[in-house]
Amino acid sequence: MGYEAPLSLAGVREVLARDAGDWLLVAGGQSLLPHLARQALAADYVAPGRLLDLTRVVELREWRLADGVLFLGAGLTVAELLGLEAVRRLPVLVQALGHIGNVTIRNRATVGGCLAWADARAELPLVALLYGGTVVTLRGRVAMADFILGPNKTALAPGDVILGLELPLGDEAGAFLELMPRRSFGRAVVSLAGLRTEQGLRLALGGLVDRPVCGHGGTEWIDEVAGRYPALGDPVFPLEYRRAMAERLVTRLEGVLA
């Protein structure tokens, strides 16, 4: 494999300008590298051509709070987010970050990696969707609602790079709930985040269908979600079980935010 580890965004642009379509981007590598290791066991394995390591890009580790919007650089780790005073102004985010993996994973997993991997069960994309976040990339800005298109599929074009995540601040009461199997190493069955707004309960659900989804309502909203999107494949926890657990989480969250 080819390998590049630029120190700045200018260096990233220079590398991608040579051939944007043949680079595999990596940040913390907590999802990508185990995936590549599993693929390498297959008889027909073909190694990716080139690896672009973003961990040393200093601009991706910046954060700022301005005009009621918190910007979190794509290179910040989950552990670093938990240490930021500004992040505490988004209590649902703080609750969700504590559910991500274990200490080792939180010390390596990054904002950009969590978003780009587009796991339908992942906590950070779910809460970003709940808060109406925006993904900032080299080529522009994409609303979180339009960013994840399915399992491990995003709206990123070849050669584009996530720079960070914008989250508007608010004063709504909220909560995060998750059903986690034993010895799961942080992989949830279903997750639910909620905010009490003037329009009613705003919910974001992960683990039921092929992407995190967001809307207003109660348990009846689960039926709408299940009918609109393809179900997420799971060999261990069937759809009907996950649907029943999602309804229970909604009922519990309604009680918490009553």
Stockholm file with secondary structure:
# STOCKHOLM 1.0

chainA/1-258         MGYEAPLSLAGVREVLARDAGDWLLVAGGQSLLPHLARQALAADYVAPGRLLDLTRVVELREWRLADGVLFLGAGLTVAELLGLEAVRRLPVLVQALGHIGNVTIRNRATVGGCLAWADARAELPLVALLYGGTVVTLRGRVAMADFILGPNKTALAPGDVILGLELPLGDEAGAFLELMPRRSFGRAVVSLAGLRTEQGLRLALGGLVDRPVCGHGGTEWIDEVAGRYPALGDPVFPLEYRRAMAERLVTRLEGVLA
#=GR chainA/1-258 SS CEEECCSSHHHHHHHHHHCGGGEEEESSCTTHHHHHHHHTTSTTCCCCSEEEECTTCGGGGCEEEETTEEEEETTCBHHHHHTCTGGGGSHHHHHHHTTSSCHHHHHHCBHHHHHHHTCTTCHHHHHHHHTTCEEEETTEEEEHHHHEEETTEESCCTTCCEEEEEEECCCCCEEEEEECCTTCTTCCSEEEEEEEETTEEEEEEESSBSSCEEEECSHHHHHHHHHHSCBCCCSSSCHHHHHHHHHHHHHHHHHHTC
#=GC SS_cons         CEEECCSSHHHHHHHHHHCGGGEEEESSCTTHHHHHHHHTTSTTCCCCSEEEECTTCGGGGCEEEETTEEEEETTCBHHHHHTCTGGGGSHHHHHHHTTSSCHHHHHHCBHHHHHHHTCTTCHHHHHHHHTTCEEEETTEEEEHHHHEEETTEESCCTTCCEEEEEEECCCCCEEEEEECCTTCTTCCSEEEEEEEETTEEEEEEESSBSSCEEEECSHHHHHHHHHHSCBCCCSSSCHHHHHHHHHHHHHHHHHHTC
//
